[in-house]
Amino acid sequence: MEKASEKQEAIGFSAKVVNFIQRNRVLLLGILGGIVVAIIALVVAITIIDATKVQAIEQVESFSERYDKIRFETDEAKKDKELSVLVDELKSFASSHSAYAGARALNILAGIYADKKDWSEAEKAWAEIATKLPKSYLAPVALYNAATAAEERGDFVKAIELYTKAVDTYGDEFPLAPRAYFAIGRLQETQKNTAAAISAYQKLVEKWPTDSWTKLAQSRILFITANQK
């Protein structure tokens, strides 16, 4: 009886958690001379490119600093005006920079939209990061955040798609993978797809047996199977 009670308590707690959750180089000399000139030209070009990258990164970080200041502006009219200007600058910067700086600008932009609870635009910005720079460390987290934004705007099917894309693309080394699998299971439950929910929870249990999300996943499996009888 005590074990049954503990099991029911675990199931009840997991249900509460689910409900709560629910709501980033002569001829040889000429040849050698030509090679030297070519190498010098290459070094200069690389130096210019590196300097341009550094400048771009410095600029995008200045955007971040500006947003931090704007967030604490108490004059709402001034705040809205400055934020509108910053958003336009970030969009322009992101469209003209395809590497890290561009992805970072999109991440700042997505954060602004999320703070405004404009989940549709936040989702687009985060999803674009994964498209623009798929091998960046920002990409998997951006996909996860895009899924969260889709969930916030009530599109659970799209959220499942994005969470699944994150774990399928970036694998088990993705730090948020356990949470993503739990989210997939939780959202599959809302769609009454109990088999898909159990499958997601089971992957979490098998891959990360000691993760903090595993006990919740086990409780959800117990809850679903108990209610199928």
Sequence and secondary structure as in RCSB ss.txt:
>XXXX:A:sequence
MEKASEKQEAIGFSAKVVNFIQRNRVLLLGILGGIVVAIIALVVAITIIDATKVQAIEQVESFSERYDKIRFETD
EAKKDKELSVLVDELKSFASSHSAYAGARALNILAGIYADKKDWSEAEKAWAEIATKLPKSYLAPVALYNAATAA
EERGDFVKAIELYTKAVDTYGDEFPLAPRAYFAIGRLQETQKNTAAAISAYQKLVEKWPTDSWTKLAQSRILFIT
ANQK
>XXXX:A:secstr
 HHHHHHHHHHHHHHHHHHHHH    HHHHHHHHHHHHHHHHHHHHHHHHHHHHHHHHHHHHHHHHHHHHHT   
HHHHHHHHHHHHHHHHHHHHH  SHHHHHHHHHHHHHHHHTT HHHHHHHHHHHHHH TTSTHHHHHHHHHHHHH
HHTT HHHHHHHHHHHHHHHGGGSTTHHHHHHHHHHHHHHTT HHHHHHHHHHHHHH TTSHHHHHHHHHHHHHH
HHH 
